[in-house]
Amino acid sequence: MATLYHHYFHHISSSFFFTGTFFNSSTLEELHLDYTSLPINFLQNIGALPALKVLSVAECDLNGTLPAQGWCELKNLKQLDLARNNFGGSLPDCLGNMSSLQQLDVSDNHFTGNIAFGPLTNLISLKFLSLSNNLFEVPISMKPFMNHSSLKFFYSENNRLVTEPAAFDNLIPKFQLLFFRLSSNPTSEALIVEIPDFLYYQYDLRVLDLSHNNITGMFPSWLLKNNTRLEQLYLSENSFVGALQLQDHLYPNMTALDISNNNMHGQIPKDICLIFPNLENLRVAKNGFTGCIPSCLGNISSLGVLDLSNNQLSTVKLELLTTTWFLKLSNNNLGGQIPTSLFNSSTLEFLYLSGNNFWGQISDFPLNAWNNWAVLDLSHNQFLGMLPTWFVNSTSLGAIDLSKNHFIGPIPRDFCKLDRLEYLDLSENNLSGYIPSCFSPPPLTHVHLSKNRLSGPLTYGFFNSSYLVTMDLRDSSFTGSIPNWIGNHSSFSVLLLRANHFDGELPVQLCLLEQLSILDVSQNQLSGPLPSCLGNLTFKKSSHKVFAGLVAAFGSSSLEWSMEKAYHEAMGPLLVDSMNNLGKDILLNFTEVIEFRTKNMYYGYKGKVLSYMNGIDLSNNNFVGAIPPEFGNLSEILSFNLSHNNLTGSIPPIFSNLKQIESLDLSYNNLNGVIPPQLTEITTLEVFSVAHNNLSGRTPERKYQFGTFDENCYEGNPFLCGPPLRNNCSEEAVPSQPMPNDKQGDDSFLDMEFFYISFGVCYTIVVMTIGTVLYINPYWRRRWLYFIEDCIDTCYYFVVASFRKFSNFRR
């Protein structure tokens, strides 16, 4: 009924708005305009609507500051939804005059200001308040709302938390909350705080979320004691310490407990199953828990999500944990063989066992017909044998990670059935053979096959995977040319082909990849000229290469049910859609780690750093010709490596436009001419090398970054002079400015004009010296004449004798 009502007013409001007939309506009680295009001055000119109780204009692309006229006259308004617009500035004071307001949602805007000094303190009738995803300053003490006796729901995610003086710490609030969510903005300065004191006086909480703060202290078991009806408790990403000590009491309503990413230790209580018999979601990842995983967890029939990853757990009976649909035990000290029952589970869809010591062959397990895998991560273990194929009939399998094991043999052709696959990582095994030509899943975005013994050409593999973002084939034995179809994959952002046997020219189709940010084709046998169109790459920031996100998410259904039930209990039927955006979905993804060489070292880039990283490595090939001047247009590039090729010509002076570059390596080529002095304008350069070329002239002036480069950056250029080299330049040193191309000659070491003049002068001096000596000294003059006469006689007799021999030979 509510949905029909929403759509009904959605349609009639558009027509009424344009005719202006409802602006003075005295009977209109609810106005829902969500997702419509409204004029900027809509709220200012909304008109007299004295009976209006509900106004919802969520996601209407409204912007600017809230006006102080018009909408503020709606004195009887009870529910106001301004969420997901582009409002900014502080909340106007006139908002405090809406004394009847019970529900206010201003989330997902750009509002600013400390709410302790704004109009919200006057709205004592509020029952529901959502401030999430703004730029507010929110006191962690909740001091501005101590007199709001009706307040039941409070949401503030991703705002800046501020502390209050100690005098406010012991204030007793008049409200009894049902739902409380408070988290700081990750970009703001982290506060080291304890759990807010007002929570000691809360006894009716159903959902409490204090995630993403820096709260210290022991696990607050008193929260459970005070709130016996608590259903969900989220304390992740804080600084809680000590053991997980639970109250010796039954909590049948508790469905979700998340204490992941803290500093807790000890063992997981063995009676946790008795205390929380109806758990649906248990997450204790990224702590320091040791010992065994309680076997009783397998007896909780409702438990669907179990995440115990990144601890130091050492013992587990996997056959008892087959009732969950999400099981994550990665990065512990677990070991042994995996029981067949785990892979035959009819409920398990997401399995993460990476970073442990599991071993054995898993290639011959039978497939349960009811199993429908979504994610399978068995990486970084000791599995061996052939690659398994028992999962290929899973119709929703989106991610496979079998990397860093000891699998052998080829990639099975059965993998071609994985037409829903989005992520594949088989790197660092001992795989061999060709990539099946039929393997080309259309949704595939990230593929890692590096550090194997795979070979053959890339003829048709990945041909239809048009959404590829990352392809990592490093350190293998692939041959042939880089395929031209690669230019059809417009989503490509990372292409790593280092250390293979690719040959031929670099395809110009690479220039069509507008999203390309990291290109590494080093240590191959590529040849020919460099494509000048590579200079058109823009290297925009990209988050697609950071995560391999999957479509599945979890964790919100039970939370939404808890919130809707509590909302209905406190406020009646849901009239606006604010509750629909308060779930706690957790995106399932694989964090990409991209290895790329820059600054003479290999680095692993991930997260936010990877989103900004870009670079090109064409080193250790057989490229010839000049460096295209168009490469100077790569103004956003951070790393550029052209070393160990056969490049000729001069260094383009336009390289001074590479204003963001941090590493530039042109060493081990046949470059000539001078080093453009304009390069000193690059102030971001950390690593620079032109060693072992045929460069001449002065080294660049030692200022800015160039004052930090040592002799190794210039060595192997015999005609280069100036600091930091040992050979000094003379006053008549070769010009410091590069000559035009038509005056540089044809790569000769010598100035030929200077050579001809020098030769003529030396010849003249030698002849004149001999003539002067013979004229002055008669003895040497006679000896010289006798010598000339003897030479003439010798030549005469030699010619005569040779002629006679030749005549006799003809007879």
Residue pairs with C-beta under 8 A, 6 or more apart in sequence:
2 573
2 574
2 575
5 30
5 32
6 32
6 34
6 577
9 30
9 31
9 32
9 33
10 32
10 33
10 34
10 35
10 36
13 22
13 31
13 32
13 33
13 36
14 36
16 22
17 33
17 38
22 28
22 31
22 47
22 49
23 45
23 46
23 47
23 48
23 49
24 47
24 48
24 49
25 49
25 51
26 49
26 50
26 51
27 51
28 49
28 51
28 52
29 51
29 52
29 53
29 54
30 52
30 53
30 54
30 575
31 49
31 52
31 54
31 55
31 56
32 54
32 56
32 576
33 56
33 57
33 60
34 56
34 57
34 58
34 59
34 60
34 81
34 577
35 58
35 59
35 60
36 60
37 60
37 61
38 57
38 60
38 61
38 62
40 62
40 63
40 64
41 67
42 57
42 60
42 62
43 57
43 62
43 66
43 67
43 70
43 71
44 67
44 69
44 70
44 71
45 70
46 70
46 71
46 74
47 70
48 73
49 74
50 75
50 76
51 76
52 74
52 76
52 77
53 76
53 77
53 78
53 79
54 77
54 78
54 79
54 575
54 576
55 71
55 74
55 77
55 79
55 80
55 81
56 79
56 80
56 81
56 576
56 577
57 81
57 82
57 85
58 81
58 82
58 83
58 84
58 85
58 105
58 576
58 577
58 578
59 83
59 84
59 85
60 85
61 85
61 86
62 82
62 85
62 86
62 87
63 85
63 86
63 87
63 88
64 86
64 87
64 88
64 89
65 87
65 88
65 89
65 90
65 92
66 82
66 87
66 89
66 91
66 92
66 95
67 92
68 92
68 93
68 94
72 92
72 94
72 95
72 97
72 98
74 98
75 97
75 98
75 99
75 100
76 100
77 98
77 100
77 101
78 100
78 101
78 102
78 103
79 101
79 102
79 103
79 104
79 575
79 576
80 98
80 101
80 103
80 104
80 105
81 103
81 105
81 576
81 577
81 578
82 105
82 106
82 109
83 105
83 106
83 107
83 108
83 109
83 130
83 578
83 581
84 107
84 108
84 109
84 581
85 108
85 109
86 109
86 110
87 106
87 109
87 110
87 111
88 109
88 110
88 111
88 112
89 111
89 112
90 111
90 112
90 113
90 118
91 106
91 111
91 113
91 115
91 118
91 119
91 120
92 119
93 118
93 119
94 119
95 119
95 120
95 123
96 118
96 119
96 120
96 121
96 122
96 123
97 119
97 122
98 123
99 122
99 123
99 124
99 125
100 125
101 123
101 125
101 126
102 125
102 126
102 127
102 128
102 150
102 571
103 126
103 127
103 128
103 129
103 571
103 576
103 578
104 120
104 123
104 126
104 128
104 129
104 130
105 128
105 129
105 130
105 576
105 578
106 130
106 131
106 134
107 130
107 131
107 132
107 133
107 134
107 155
107 578
107 581
108 132
108 133
108 134
108 581
109 133
109 134
110 134
110 135
111 131
111 134
111 135
111 136
112 134
112 135
112 136
113 136
113 137
114 136
114 137
114 139
114 162
115 121
115 131
115 136
115 137
115 138
115 139
115 144
116 137
116 139
116 143
116 144
116 164
120 126
120 129
120 144
120 145
121 144
121 145
123 148
124 147
124 148
124 149
124 150
125 150
126 145
126 148
126 150
126 151
127 150
127 151
127 152
127 153
127 570
127 571
128 152
128 153
128 567
128 571
128 578
129 145
129 151
129 153
129 154
129 155
130 153
130 155
130 156
130 578
130 582
131 138
131 155
131 156
131 159
132 155
132 156
132 157
132 158
132 159
132 181
133 157
133 158
133 159
134 158
134 159
135 159
135 160
136 156
136 159
136 160
137 159
137 160
137 161
137 162
138 156
138 159
138 160
138 161
138 162
138 182
139 161
139 162
139 163
139 164
139 168
140 161
140 162
140 163
140 164
140 182
140 191
140 193
140 196
141 163
141 164
141 168
141 169
141 171
141 196
141 197
141 198
142 154
142 173
142 196
142 198
143 164
143 168
143 171
145 151
145 154
145 173
145 175
146 171
146 172
146 173
146 174
146 175
146 198
147 174
148 173
148 174
148 175
149 174
149 175
150 175
151 175
151 177
152 175
152 176
152 177
152 178
152 179
152 566
152 570
152 571
153 177
153 178
153 179
153 563
153 566
153 567
153 570
154 177
154 179
154 180
154 181
154 182
155 179
155 181
155 582
156 181
156 182
156 183
157 181
157 182
157 183
157 212
158 183
158 184
158 185
158 186
159 184
159 185
160 184
160 185
160 188
161 182
161 184
161 188
161 191
161 193
161 213
162 191
163 191
163 193
169 197
170 197
171 197
171 198
172 198
172 201
173 198
173 201
173 202
176 202
176 203
176 204
177 202
177 204
177 205
178 204
178 205
178 206
178 207
178 566
178 569
178 570
179 205
179 206
179 207
179 563
179 566
180 199
180 202
180 205
180 207
180 208
180 209
181 207
181 208
181 209
181 210
181 582
182 196
182 209
182 210
182 213
183 209
183 210
183 211
183 212
183 213
184 190
184 191
184 212
184 213
184 214
186 212
190 214
191 213
191 214
192 214
192 216
192 239
193 213
193 214
193 215
193 216
194 215
194 216
194 217
195 210
195 215
195 217
195 220
199 208
199 220
199 223
200 222
200 226
202 226
202 227
203 226
203 227
204 227
204 229
205 223
205 227
205 229
205 230
206 229
206 230
206 231
206 232
206 562
206 563
206 565
206 566
207 230
207 231
207 232
207 234
207 559
207 562
207 563
207 566
208 223
208 227
208 230
208 232
208 233
208 234
209 232
209 234
209 584
210 234
210 235
210 238
211 234
211 235
211 236
211 237
211 238
211 258
212 236
212 237
212 238
213 237
213 238
214 238
214 239
215 235
215 238
215 239
215 240
216 238
216 239
216 240
216 241
217 240
217 241
218 240
218 241
218 242
218 245
219 235
219 240
219 242
219 243
219 244
219 245
219 259
219 264
220 235
221 245
221 246
221 247
223 230
223 233
224 230
224 233
224 246
224 247
224 249
224 251
224 254
225 247
225 249
228 249
228 251
228 253
229 253
230 251
230 253
230 254
231 253
231 254
231 255
231 256
231 562
232 254
232 255
232 256
232 257
232 281
232 558
232 559
232 562
233 254
233 256
233 257
233 258
234 256
234 258
234 584
235 258
235 259
235 262
236 258
236 259
236 260
236 261
236 262
236 283
237 260
237 261
237 262
238 261
238 262
239 262
239 263
240 259
240 262
240 263
240 264
241 262
241 263
241 264
241 265
242 264
242 265
242 266
243 264
243 265
243 266
243 267
244 259
244 264
244 266
244 268
244 269
244 284
244 289
245 269
246 269
246 271
246 272
246 275
247 275
248 275
249 275
250 274
250 275
250 277
251 275
251 276
252 277
252 278
253 278
254 276
254 278
254 279
255 278
255 279
255 280
255 281
255 302
255 558
255 562
256 279
256 280
256 281
256 282
256 555
256 558
256 559
257 276
257 279
257 281
257 282
257 283
257 284
258 281
258 282
258 283
259 283
259 284
259 287
260 283
260 284
260 285
260 286
260 287
260 307
261 285
261 286
261 287
262 286
262 287
263 287
263 288
264 284
264 287
264 288
264 289
265 287
265 288
265 289
265 290
266 289
266 290
267 289
267 290
267 291
267 292
268 284
268 289
268 291
268 293
268 294
268 308
268 313
269 275
269 294
270 294
270 296
272 282
272 294
272 296
272 297
273 279
273 294
273 296
273 297
273 299
273 300
274 296
276 282
276 300
277 300
278 300
278 302
279 300
279 302
279 303
280 302
280 303
280 304
280 305
280 558
281 303
281 304
281 305
281 554
281 555
281 558
282 297
282 303
282 305
282 306
282 307
283 305
283 306
283 307
284 307
284 308
284 311
285 307
285 308
285 309
285 310
285 311
285 328
286 309
286 310
286 311
287 310
287 311
288 311
288 312
289 308
289 311
289 312
289 313
290 311
290 312
290 313
290 314
291 313
291 314
291 315
292 313
292 314
292 315
292 316
293 308
293 313
293 315
293 316
293 317
293 321
293 329
295 317
295 320
297 303
297 306
297 320
297 321
298 317
298 320
298 321
298 322
298 323
299 320
300 323
301 323
303 323
303 324
304 324
304 325
304 326
304 554
305 324
305 325
305 326
305 554
305 555
306 321
306 324
306 326
306 327
306 328
307 326
307 328
308 328
308 329
308 332
309 328
309 329
309 330
309 331
309 332
309 352
310 330
310 331
310 332
311 331
311 332
312 332
312 333
313 329
313 332
313 333
313 334
314 332
314 333
314 334
315 334
316 329
316 334
318 338
318 339
318 341
318 342
319 339
319 341
319 342
321 327
321 342
322 341
322 342
322 345
322 347
322 348
323 345
323 347
324 347
324 348
325 347
325 348
325 349
325 350
326 349
326 350
326 554
327 348
327 350
327 351
327 352
328 350
328 352
329 352
329 353
329 356
330 352
330 353
330 354
330 355
330 356
330 377
331 354
331 355
331 356
332 355
332 356
333 356
333 357
334 353
334 356
334 357
334 358
335 356
335 357
335 358
335 359
336 357
336 358
336 359
337 358
337 359
337 360
338 353
338 358
338 360
338 362
340 365
340 366
342 348
342 351
343 362
343 365
343 367
343 368
343 371
343 390
344 365
344 366
344 367
344 368
344 371
345 368
345 371
346 368
346 370
346 371
348 371
348 373
349 372
349 373
349 374
349 375
349 396
349 552
350 374
350 375
350 552
350 588
351 373
351 375
351 376
351 377
351 378
352 375
352 377
353 377
353 378
353 381
354 377
354 378
354 379
354 380
354 381
354 401
355 379
355 380
355 381
356 380
356 381
357 381
357 382
358 378
358 381
358 382
358 383
359 381
359 382
359 383
359 384
360 383
360 384
361 383
361 384
361 385
361 386
362 378
362 383
362 385
362 388
363 385
363 386
363 387
363 388
363 389
363 390
364 388
364 390
365 388
365 390
366 390
367 390
367 391
367 393
371 394
372 394
372 395
372 396
373 391
373 394
373 396
373 397
374 394
374 396
374 397
374 398
374 399
374 550
374 552
374 588
375 397
375 398
375 399
375 550
375 552
375 588
376 391
376 397
376 399
376 400
376 401
376 402
377 399
377 400
377 401
377 590
378 401
378 402
378 405
379 401
379 402
379 403
379 404
379 405
379 425
380 403
380 404
380 405
381 404
381 405
382 405
382 406
383 402
383 405
383 406
383 407
384 405
384 406
384 407
384 408
385 407
385 408
386 407
386 408
386 409
386 412
387 402
387 407
387 409
387 411
387 412
387 415
387 426
387 431
389 412
389 414
389 415
391 397
391 400
392 412
392 414
392 415
392 417
392 418
393 417
395 420
396 420
397 418
397 420
397 421
398 420
398 421
398 422
398 423
398 443
398 550
398 551
398 552
399 421
399 422
399 423
399 424
399 548
399 550
399 590
400 418
400 421
400 423
400 424
400 425
400 426
401 423
401 424
401 425
401 590
402 425
402 426
402 429
403 425
403 426
403 427
403 428
403 429
403 448
404 427
404 428
404 429
405 428
405 429
406 429
406 430
407 426
407 429
407 430
407 431
408 429
408 430
408 431
408 432
409 431
409 432
409 433
410 431
410 432
410 433
410 434
411 426
411 431
411 433
411 435
411 436
411 439
411 454
412 436
413 436
413 438
413 439
415 436
415 439
416 436
416 438
416 439
416 440
418 441
419 441
419 442
419 443
420 441
420 443
421 441
421 443
421 444
422 441
422 443
422 444
422 445
422 446
422 548
422 550
423 444
423 445
423 446
423 447
423 548
423 550
423 590
424 444
424 446
424 447
424 448
424 449
425 446
425 447
425 448
425 590
426 448
426 449
426 452
427 448
427 449
427 450
427 451
427 452
427 472
428 450
428 451
428 452
429 451
429 452
430 452
430 453
431 449
431 452
431 453
431 454
432 452
432 453
432 454
432 455
433 454
433 455
433 456
434 454
434 455
434 456
435 449
435 454
435 456
435 458
435 461
435 462
436 461
437 459
437 460
437 461
438 460
439 461
439 462
440 460
440 461
440 462
440 463
440 464
440 465
441 464
441 465
442 464
442 465
442 466
442 467
443 465
443 467
444 462
444 465
444 467
444 468
445 467
445 468
445 469
445 470
445 491
445 544
445 548
446 468
446 469
446 470
446 548
446 590
446 592
447 462
447 465
447 468
447 470
447 471
447 472
448 470
448 472
449 472
449 473
449 476
450 472
450 473
450 474
450 475
450 476
450 496
451 474
451 475
451 476
452 475
452 476
453 476
453 477
454 473
454 476
454 477
454 478
455 476
455 477
455 478
455 479
456 478
456 479
456 480
457 478
457 479
457 480
457 481
457 483
458 473
458 478
458 480
458 482
458 483
459 480
459 483
462 468
462 471
462 489
463 485
465 489
466 488
466 489
466 490
466 491
467 489
467 491
468 489
468 491
468 492
469 491
469 492
469 493
469 494
469 515
469 544
469 545
469 548
470 493
470 494
470 495
470 496
470 545
470 548
470 592
470 594
471 492
471 494
471 495
471 496
472 494
472 496
472 594
473 496
473 497
473 500
474 496
474 497
474 498
474 499
474 500
474 520
474 595
475 498
475 499
475 500
476 499
476 500
477 500
477 501
478 497
478 500
478 501
478 502
479 500
479 501
479 502
479 503
480 502
480 503
480 504
481 502
481 503
481 504
481 505
481 507
482 497
482 502
482 504
482 506
482 507
482 510
482 521
482 526
483 507
484 507
484 509
485 509
486 492
486 495
486 507
486 509
486 510
486 513
487 507
487 508
487 509
487 510
487 511
487 512
487 513
488 509
488 512
489 513
490 512
490 513
490 514
490 515
491 515
491 544
492 513
492 515
492 516
493 515
493 516
493 517
493 518
493 542
493 544
493 545
494 517
494 518
494 545
494 594
495 510
495 513
495 516
495 518
495 519
495 520
495 521
496 518
496 520
496 594
496 595
496 596
497 520
497 521
497 524
498 520
498 521
498 522
498 523
498 524
498 597
498 617
499 522
499 523
499 524
500 523
500 524
501 524
501 525
502 521
502 524
502 525
502 526
503 524
503 525
503 526
503 527
504 526
504 527
504 528
505 526
505 527
505 528
505 529
506 521
506 526
506 528
506 530
506 531
506 618
506 623
507 531
508 531
508 533
510 516
510 519
510 531
510 534
511 531
511 533
511 534
511 536
511 537
513 537
514 537
514 538
515 540
515 542
515 544
516 537
516 539
517 539
517 540
517 542
517 545
517 613
517 614
517 615
518 545
518 594
518 596
518 613
518 614
518 615
519 615
519 616
519 617
519 618
520 596
520 597
520 615
520 616
520 617
521 617
521 618
521 621
522 597
522 617
522 618
522 619
522 620
522 621
522 641
523 619
523 620
523 621
524 620
524 621
525 621
525 622
526 618
526 621
526 622
526 623
527 621
527 622
527 623
527 624
528 623
528 624
528 625
529 623
529 624
529 625
529 626
530 618
530 623
530 625
530 627
530 628
530 631
530 642
530 647
531 628
532 628
532 629
532 630
532 631
533 630
534 616
534 628
534 630
534 631
534 634
535 628
535 629
535 630
535 631
535 632
535 633
535 634
536 630
536 633
537 634
537 637
538 636
539 614
539 634
539 636
539 637
539 638
540 636
541 611
541 612
542 611
543 611
545 592
545 594
545 610
545 611
546 591
546 592
546 606
546 607
546 608
546 610
546 611
547 587
547 589
547 590
547 591
547 592
548 589
548 590
548 592
549 587
549 588
549 589
550 587
550 588
550 589
552 588
553 585
553 586
553 587
553 588
554 585
554 586
554 588
555 583
555 584
555 585
555 586
556 583
556 584
556 585
557 583
559 582
559 583
559 584
560 579
560 580
560 582
560 583
563 579
563 582
564 574
564 579
567 574
567 579
568 574
591 606
591 607
592 606
592 610
593 604
593 605
593 606
593 610
594 604
594 605
594 606
594 610
594 613
595 602
595 603
595 604
595 605
596 602
596 603
596 605
596 613
596 615
596 617
596 639
597 603
597 617
597 641
598 615
598 617
598 638
598 639
598 641
598 662
598 663
598 687
599 639
599 662
599 663
599 686
599 687
600 663
600 665
600 687
605 613
613 638
614 636
614 637
614 638
614 639
615 637
615 638
615 639
615 640
615 641
615 663
616 634
616 637
616 639
616 640
616 641
617 639
617 641
618 641
618 642
618 645
619 641
619 642
619 643
619 644
619 645
619 665
620 643
620 644
620 645
621 644
621 645
622 645
622 646
623 642
623 645
623 646
623 647
624 645
624 646
624 647
624 648
625 647
625 648
625 649
626 647
626 648
626 649
626 650
627 642
627 647
627 649
627 651
627 652
627 666
627 671
628 652
629 652
629 654
631 640
631 652
631 655
632 652
632 654
632 655
632 656
632 657
632 658
633 654
633 657
634 640
634 658
635 657
635 658
635 659
635 660
636 660
637 658
637 660
637 661
638 660
638 661
638 662
638 663
639 661
639 662
639 663
640 658
640 661
640 663
640 664
640 665
641 663
641 665
642 665
642 666
642 669
643 665
643 666
643 667
643 668
643 669
643 689
644 667
644 668
644 669
645 668
645 669
646 669
646 670
647 666
647 669
647 670
647 671
648 669
648 670
648 671
648 672
648 747
649 671
649 672
649 673
650 671
650 672
650 673
650 674
650 738
650 741
650 744
651 666
651 671
651 673
651 675
651 676
651 679
651 690
651 695
652 676
653 676
653 678
653 738
655 664
655 676
655 678
655 679
655 682
656 676
656 678
656 679
656 681
656 682
658 664
658 682
659 682
659 684
660 684
661 682
661 684
661 685
662 684
662 685
662 686
662 687
663 685
663 686
663 687
663 688
664 685
664 687
664 688
664 689
665 687
665 688
665 689
666 689
666 690
666 693
667 689
667 690
667 691
667 692
667 693
667 716
668 691
668 692
668 693
669 692
669 693
670 693
670 694
670 747
671 690
671 693
671 694
671 695
672 693
672 694
672 695
672 696
672 744
672 747
673 695
673 696
673 697
673 738
673 739
673 744
674 695
674 696
674 697
674 698
674 734
674 735
674 736
674 737
674 738
675 690
675 695
675 697
675 698
675 699
675 700
675 720
676 700
676 738
677 700
677 701
677 736
677 737
679 685
679 688
679 700
679 706
680 700
680 701
680 703
680 704
680 705
680 706
681 704
682 704
682 705
683 704
683 705
684 705
685 705
685 706
686 705
688 705
688 706
688 709
688 713
689 712
689 713
690 713
690 714
690 717
691 712
691 713
691 714
691 715
691 716
691 717
692 715
692 716
692 717
693 716
693 717
694 717
694 719
694 747
694 749
695 714
695 717
695 719
695 720
696 717
696 719
696 720
696 734
697 719
697 720
697 721
697 733
697 734
697 735
697 736
698 720
698 721
698 722
698 729
698 733
698 734
698 736
699 714
699 720
699 721
699 722
699 723
699 724
699 725
700 706
702 723
702 724
709 724
710 724
711 724
711 725
711 726
714 720
714 724
714 725
715 725
719 734
719 749
720 727
721 727
721 728
721 729
721 733
722 728
722 729
745 752
773 780
774 780
774 781
774 784
775 781
